[in-house]
Amino acid sequence: MGKKEKAGKREGMPKEKKKKIIKRSIAGGAAGVLVLLIVASSISSANSKPVVITAEVVRGDIEQTISTSGSVASEEVKTYFAPISVEVGAIHAAAGENIAKGEPVITYDQEALEQEKRRAELQLQANEGGYQNTVGKNKESLGDLQEANTNLGVLEQQITDIDNCIKELQKKVDDKKAALAHEGALLQISLIDWADQPDSDEYQNLQKLVQQNHYEQSNNAEIRAWQEEIGRYTEMLNNCKEYRAEMKSQKASAEGAKMSQGSQEELEAKREMEGMANQRVLEAVEESRGGVLAAFSGVVTEMNVTEGQIPAQGTQMFKLESTEKVKVTIAVTKYDLEKLEAGQQAVVTIAGSTYEGEVSKIDRMAVKNSSGAPVVNADIRILNPDENIFLGVEAKVTIRTAKSEQALLVPISAVNTDKDGDFVYAVENGIVVRKPVQTGISSDMNMEIREGLAPADQVLTEVSSDIQEGMKVTAVLEESGVQTVTESMDETKESAAGAEPEE
């Protein structure tokens, strides 16, 4: 197996951490580079063992953070729409200007408000008048319909009764006339029988009876009385029929004019809706006498009307964004997302001022940034905002994601990773030893070690492909920016005197 394979493969380190490690190495090595060169040169000449840079495992506090930037925005935004269609009298805060809670942003022309109030009152009155008129007409139609139905029932019965009376009287007339005609026929027969005795009393009497019968047929008192009664009943019948026709016409007209159940419900609903609409206008007029007030202190970010304009009801007038509830929206990569939780504390820097912050929201969906990489947006609420905060400016954010006290710490560069997990190379008695470790949180410089190392252990901070487990090395301890040789002076002198290097 080659040396590179024995050393183990290391995963790629984020560029940000690499940059920070390089900066630390430059800063720490600047003061000791001359000493290191001198020591390394003397050791190399006296000893063939390779020189490695190590760091001591120490205890200390470590805090893991996410550093990023975002834009300042308001957590409370309200868009105001015109409550009524009335002329704008004055605008008290243009776009970009601050406004305090309760102060008017827009005021209306007072005369126009009075006119709008009067219009709404007249509309209410007109709607109520129209409703009462329609209801009154419907009541009349219902009354006419009821009258027609009642009268028609009575008239039908009257017509039937009168018609029956006329028929009975006519039958009496017909029967009486038939009887008189029959009697006259018998008298004629008898007269014929006595025709050969014209001078006889019987013949003379029969002639008188025939004349009387003929007169009776034309002038019978009962027949005349019955006929007169028939005439009166016929007139009554015609009047009833005429009145019946009138009632039928009234019924048809009333049925056409009366409101159906659906029409009545529609009328009631329309009355209620129109009443509510005009009542809202009256309420809006009263509420608008002092103008449209700011619901909270903030900045007017949009102004969509001008003085003298009459915006239609429902038109957007302006937008107000709070400066009391402020956040910074950041974009988090997948590498930092697993560290982020709601409620974590943060430090926010805006234009040189520092504020306390807290992670208030983490989106549940990724979006693509300008480079096309997926990121997740999160909000950092500013807990102590003041008048120095400007919406829309850039802010620096440092989120405290985790902290561990008195933990075992090693430089980040000392931790390596391969298929078997995390490990470090340590130097024990001048020999390189591979030690599996369980890591915890990390900062810009250090990594927490939870298992696998002990305080004062020395670990290699930089590993090249030449390093192999079990090889003998000369360890140079890196401490506070100055590197010191940890190999004992006796061993160094012995090696310089020409001691045989160990196999």
C-alpha positions in Angstrom: 0.0 0.0 0.0 1.4 3.4 -1.0 2.1 6.1 1.6 -0.8 8.2 0.4 -3.3 5.4 1.0 -1.9 4.7 4.5 -2.2 8.3 5.4 -6.0 8.2 4.7 -8.0 10.3 2.4 -9.1 13.7 3.7 -12.4 15.2 2.7 -12.5 18.6 1.1 -12.6 21.5 3.5 -14.9 24.5 2.9 -13.0 27.4 1.3 -14.0 29.7 4.1 -12.3 27.5 6.7 -9.2 27.1 4.5 -8.8 30.8 4.2 -9.1 31.3 8.0 -6.6 28.5 8.6 -4.2 30.1 6.2 -4.6 33.4 7.9 -3.9 31.8 11.3 -0.9 30.0 10.0 0.6 33.2 8.5 -0.1 35.2 11.7 1.2 32.5 14.0 4.2 31.6 11.9 5.4 35.2 11.2 7.0 35.5 14.6 8.5 32.1 14.7 9.5 31.4 11.1 13.1 32.3 11.7 13.4 30.2 14.8 11.7 27.3 13.0 14.1 27.5 10.0 17.2 27.6 12.4 15.9 24.7 14.5 14.8 22.7 11.5 18.1 23.2 9.8 20.1 22.1 12.8 18.0 19.1 13.4 17.9 18.1 9.7 21.7 18.2 9.6 22.0 16.1 12.8 19.0 13.8 12.5 17.4 12.2 9.4 13.9 12.0 11.1 11.4 14.2 9.3 10.2 17.3 11.1 6.4 17.7 11.8 4.4 20.6 13.2 2.2 19.6 16.2 -0.3 21.3 18.5 -1.1 20.3 22.0 -4.6 19.1 22.9 -6.0 21.7 25.4 -9.2 22.4 27.3 -11.1 25.5 26.5 -14.5 27.0 25.6 -15.6 26.8 22.0 -18.5 28.5 20.2 -19.8 27.5 16.8 -21.1 30.3 14.7 -22.5 31.1 11.2 -21.3 34.3 9.8 -23.2 35.8 6.8 -25.0 38.9 5.6 -28.4 39.9 4.6 -30.8 42.8 4.0 -32.8 44.6 6.7 -36.5 44.4 6.3 -39.6 45.0 8.3 -41.5 42.2 10.0 -44.7 44.2 10.0 -45.9 45.6 6.7 -49.3 47.1 6.1 -50.9 48.3 2.9 -53.6 51.0 3.2 -56.5 51.1 0.7 -58.9 54.0 0.3 -61.9 53.5 2.6 -64.0 56.0 0.7 -63.8 57.9 -2.6 -63.1 61.4 -1.3 -60.6 64.0 -2.4 -57.2 63.8 -0.7 -56.5 67.0 1.2 -52.9 66.6 2.3 -50.1 64.1 2.4 -48.1 64.3 5.6 -45.3 61.7 4.9 -43.8 61.0 1.5 -42.2 57.7 0.5 -39.1 57.1 2.5 -40.1 59.3 5.5 -40.7 58.2 9.1 -44.1 58.4 10.7 -45.0 57.8 14.3 -47.8 55.6 15.5 -51.1 57.4 15.5 -50.0 60.3 13.3 -52.0 61.0 10.1 -50.3 59.9 6.9 -53.1 61.3 4.6 -55.9 63.7 5.5 -59.1 64.2 3.4 -60.7 67.5 2.3 -63.3 68.2 5.0 -65.9 69.6 2.7 -65.7 66.6 0.5 -66.1 64.4 3.6 -69.3 66.2 4.5 -70.7 65.8 1.0 -69.9 62.1 1.0 -71.7 61.8 4.4 -74.8 63.5 3.0 -74.7 61.4 -0.1 -74.6 58.2 2.0 -77.5 59.4 4.2 -79.6 60.3 1.1 -78.8 56.9 -0.4 -79.9 55.2 2.8 -83.2 57.2 2.7 -83.8 56.5 -1.0 -83.1 52.8 -0.5 -85.5 52.6 2.4 -88.2 54.5 0.5 -87.9 52.3 -2.5 -88.1 49.2 -0.3 -91.2 50.4 1.5 -92.8 51.4 -1.9 -92.2 47.9 -3.3 -93.4 46.2 -0.1 -96.6 48.4 -0.2 -97.3 47.6 -3.8 -96.8 43.9 -3.0 -99.2 44.1 -0.1 -101.8 45.8 -2.5 -101.3 43.0 -5.0 -101.7 40.4 -2.3 -104.9 42.1 -1.1 -106.3 42.3 -4.7 -105.5 38.7 -5.2 -107.2 37.7 -2.0 -110.3 39.8 -2.8 -110.4 38.3 -6.3 -110.1 34.8 -5.1 -112.8 35.3 -2.5 -115.2 37.1 -4.8 -114.7 34.6 -7.6 -115.7 31.8 -5.3 -118.9 33.6 -4.2 -119.7 34.7 -7.8 -119.4 31.2 -9.2 -121.9 30.0 -6.6 -124.2 32.9 -7.3 -124.1 32.4 -11.0 -124.9 28.7 -10.5 -127.8 29.4 -8.2 -129.3 32.2 -10.4 -128.9 30.0 -13.5 -130.8 27.2 -11.7 -133.5 29.7 -10.7 -133.9 30.9 -14.3 -134.1 27.3 -15.5 -136.8 26.5 -13.0 -138.9 29.6 -13.8 -138.5 29.0 -17.5 -139.7 25.4 -17.0 -142.8 26.8 -15.2 -143.5 29.1 -18.1 -143.0 26.4 -20.6 -145.2 24.0 -18.7 -148.0 26.6 -18.3 -147.9 27.5 -22.0 -148.0 23.8 -22.9 -151.0 23.3 -20.7 -152.9 26.3 -22.1 -152.0 25.2 -25.7 -153.3 21.7 -24.9 -156.5 23.1 -23.5 -156.9 25.3 -26.6 -156.5 22.3 -28.8 -159.2 20.4 -27.0 -161.5 23.4 -27.2 -160.9 23.6 -31.0 -161.8 19.9 -31.4 -165.0 20.4 -29.4 -165.8 23.5 -31.5 -165.5 21.5 -34.7 -167.8 18.9 -33.2 -170.5 21.6 -32.7 -169.8 23.3 -36.0 -173.1 22.0 -37.5 -175.0 23.7 -34.8 -173.6 27.2 -34.8 -176.7 28.7 -33.2 -176.5 26.4 -30.2 -175.5 27.6 -26.8 -172.7 24.9 -26.6 -171.2 26.2 -29.8 -171.4 29.8 -28.6 -169.8 28.8 -25.2 -167.0 26.9 -27.0 -166.2 30.0 -29.1 -166.0 32.1 -26.0 -163.7 29.5 -24.3 -161.4 29.3 -27.4 -161.1 33.1 -27.4 -160.4 33.1 -23.6 -157.7 30.3 -24.1 -156.1 32.3 -26.9 -156.0 35.3 -24.6 -154.6 33.3 -21.7 -151.8 31.9 -23.9 -150.7 35.5 -24.6 -151.6 37.3 -21.5 -151.5 34.7 -18.6 -150.7 36.5 -15.3 -148.5 33.7 -13.9 -146.6 33.5 -17.1 -146.0 37.2 -17.1 -144.9 37.2 -13.5 -142.6 34.3 -14.1 -141.1 36.0 -17.2 -140.6 39.2 -15.3 -138.8 37.2 -12.6 -136.7 35.5 -15.2 -135.8 39.0 -16.6 -134.7 40.1 -13.1 -132.7 36.9 -12.6 -131.1 37.2 -16.1 -130.0 40.8 -15.3 -128.5 39.5 -12.0 -126.8 36.7 -13.9 -125.3 39.1 -16.4 -124.1 41.4 -13.6 -122.5 38.5 -11.8 -120.8 37.3 -15.0 -119.5 40.8 -15.7 -118.2 41.1 -12.1 -116.7 37.6 -12.4 -114.8 38.7 -15.5 -113.6 41.8 -13.6 -112.4 39.7 -10.7 -110.6 37.3 -13.1 -108.8 40.2 -14.6 -107.9 41.5 -11.2 -106.6 38.1 -10.2 -104.4 37.8 -13.2 -103.0 41.3 -12.7 -102.4 40.7 -9.0 -100.7 37.4 -9.6 -98.4 39.1 -12.2 -97.6 42.0 -9.8 -97.1 40.1 -6.6 -93.6 39.1 -5.5 -92.5 35.5 -5.4 -90.8 34.2 -2.3 -87.5 34.4 -4.0 -88.1 38.0 -5.1 -89.0 38.9 -1.5 -85.8 37.4 -0.2 -83.8 39.2 -2.9 -85.5 42.5 -2.0 -84.7 41.9 1.7 -81.1 41.0 0.9 -80.6 43.9 -1.4 -82.0 46.3 1.2 -79.7 44.9 3.8 -76.6 45.0 1.6 -77.2 48.5 0.5 -77.8 49.6 4.0 -74.6 47.9 5.2 -72.6 49.5 2.3 -73.9 53.0 3.1 -73.5 52.5 6.8 -69.9 51.6 6.2 -69.4 54.8 4.2 -70.8 56.8 7.1 -68.5 55.0 9.5 -65.6 55.5 7.2 -66.4 59.2 7.0 -66.4 59.5 10.7 -63.1 57.5 11.1 -61.5 59.5 8.3 -62.1 63.0 9.8 -58.7 62.9 11.4 -57.1 61.3 8.4 -55.6 57.8 7.7 -53.5 57.1 10.8 -50.3 55.1 11.0 -51.1 51.8 12.9 -47.4 51.7 14.1 -44.3 53.7 13.9 -42.4 53.1 10.7 -41.4 54.2 7.2 -43.7 55.0 4.4 -42.2 52.9 1.6 -44.8 53.6 -1.1 -47.1 56.5 -1.7 -49.6 55.9 -4.5 -51.8 59.0 -4.3 -51.3 62.7 -4.6 -53.0 65.8 -3.0 -56.2 66.7 -4.7 -56.7 63.2 -6.1 -60.0 61.4 -5.6 -59.0 57.7 -5.3 -61.7 55.1 -5.9 -62.7 53.1 -2.9 -60.4 50.2 -2.5 -57.5 51.8 -4.4 -54.0 51.2 -2.8 -52.9 54.5 -1.2 -49.6 53.8 0.6 -47.6 51.1 2.3 -46.2 51.4 5.8 -43.3 49.2 7.1 -42.5 49.1 10.8 -39.2 50.1 12.2 -40.1 48.7 15.6 -40.3 45.1 14.4 -37.3 44.6 12.1 -35.5 41.5 10.8 -32.6 40.6 8.6 -33.2 38.0 5.9 -30.3 35.7 5.2 -29.7 32.9 2.8 -28.2 29.7 4.3 -26.4 26.9 2.3 -27.0 23.3 2.9 -23.7 23.1 4.9 -25.0 25.5 7.5 -28.6 24.6 7.4 -28.2 21.6 9.8 -26.7 23.9 12.4 -29.5 26.4 12.3 -32.5 26.4 14.7 -35.2 28.8 15.6 -34.5 30.7 18.8 -30.7 30.8 18.4 -29.1 34.1 19.4 -27.3 36.3 16.9 -25.3 39.5 16.7 -26.3 41.9 13.9 -24.1 44.7 12.7 -25.8 47.5 10.7 -23.8 50.6 9.6 -21.3 50.2 12.5 -24.0 49.7 15.2 -24.4 46.3 16.9 -27.8 44.8 17.8 -29.0 41.6 19.5 -30.8 39.2 17.3 -32.7 35.9 17.3 -33.5 33.3 14.6 -37.2 33.8 14.2 -38.1 31.8 11.1 -36.5 29.3 8.7 -38.2 28.7 5.4 -39.2 25.1 4.6 -38.4 25.5 0.9 -35.1 26.2 -0.9 -34.7 28.8 -3.6 -31.8 29.4 -6.0 -29.4 32.3 -5.4 -27.8 34.4 -8.1 -25.3 31.6 -8.8 -28.0 29.0 -9.2 -27.1 27.2 -6.0 -30.0 26.2 -3.7 -30.3 28.2 -0.5 -32.8 28.4 2.3 -33.9 31.8 3.6 -34.1 32.6 7.3 -35.2 35.6 9.3 -33.2 37.1 12.2 -35.4 39.3 14.4 -33.6 42.3 15.8 -34.5 42.5 19.5 -33.3 46.0 20.3 -34.0 48.2 17.2 -33.4 51.9 17.3 -33.7 55.0 15.1 -30.3 54.2 13.4 -31.8 51.2 11.5 -32.5 51.7 7.8 -34.7 49.3 5.9 -33.1 47.7 2.9 -29.5 48.2 3.9 -27.0 45.3 4.2 -26.4 43.8 7.6 -23.7 41.4 8.9 -25.0 38.5 11.0 -23.2 36.2 13.3 -25.4 33.4 14.7 -24.3 31.5 17.8 -25.4 27.9 16.8 -23.6 26.0 19.6 -21.3 26.3 22.6 -19.2 23.9 24.6 -17.3 24.8 27.8 -14.0 23.2 28.9 -13.9 20.9 25.9 -10.9 19.2 24.4 -9.8 21.3 21.5 -7.5 20.8 18.5 -6.9 22.9 15.4 -9.4 22.2 12.6 -6.5 21.3 10.3 -5.5 18.4 12.6 -8.7 16.5 11.9 -8.7 14.2 8.9 -11.5 12.1 7.4 -11.6 8.9 5.4 -14.1 6.1 4.8 -13.7 4.9 8.4 -14.5 8.3 9.9 -12.6 11.1 11.6 -9.0 10.7 12.9 -5.9 12.6 13.8 -2.2 11.8 13.7 -0.6 12.1 17.1 3.1 11.9 18.1 3.8 9.6 21.0 7.5 9.1 22.0 8.6 10.4 18.6 6.4 8.0 16.6 3.3 8.9 14.5 0.1 7.2 15.8 -3.3 7.3 14.0 -6.1 7.9 16.5 -9.8 7.7 15.6 -11.7 10.5 17.2 -15.3 11.6 17.7 -15.7 15.3 16.9 -18.1 17.8 18.2 -18.7 21.4 17.2 -16.1 23.6 15.5 -15.2 27.3 15.4 -13.2 29.1 12.8 -9.9 27.8 14.2 -10.6 24.8 16.5 -12.5 21.5 16.6 -14.1 19.9 19.7 -12.9 16.3 20.4 -15.3 14.3 22.4 -13.5 10.9 22.3 -10.1 9.7 21.2 -7.7 12.2 22.8 -6.6 13.4 26.1 -5.2 16.8 27.3 -1.6 17.4 26.4 -1.6 15.0 23.5 0.2 16.3 20.5 -1.4 16.1 17.1 -0.1 16.9 13.7 -1.6 20.1 12.3 -0.6 19.5 8.7 -0.4 16.1 7.1 1.5 15.4 3.8 1.4 12.2 1.7 4.8 11.3 3.2 3.4 10.9 6.7 2.8 7.2 7.7 1.6 5.7 10.9 4.5 4.2 12.8 7.2 6.5 11.4 9.7 8.3 13.6 9.5 12.1 13.5 10.8 15.1 15.2 7.9 17.1 16.5 7.9 20.9 16.6 5.2 22.2 18.9 3.2 25.2 17.7 2.2 27.3 20.7 0.9 30.9 20.7 2.3 31.6 17.3 5.8 30.3 18.2 6.9 26.8 17.3 9.2 24.9 19.8 11.0 21.6 19.4 9.5 19.1 21.7 12.1 16.4 21.2 14.5 16.3 24.3 17.8 18.0 24.1 19.6 14.9 25.2 18.2 13.0 22.2 19.1 15.8 19.9 22.7 16.0 21.2 23.0 12.2 20.9 21.8 12.3 17.3 24.2 15.2 16.6 27.1 13.1 18.0 26.5 10.5 15.3 24.1 8.1 17.0 22.8 5.6 14.6 19.2 6.4 13.5 16.7 3.8 14.6 15.3 1.6 11.9 
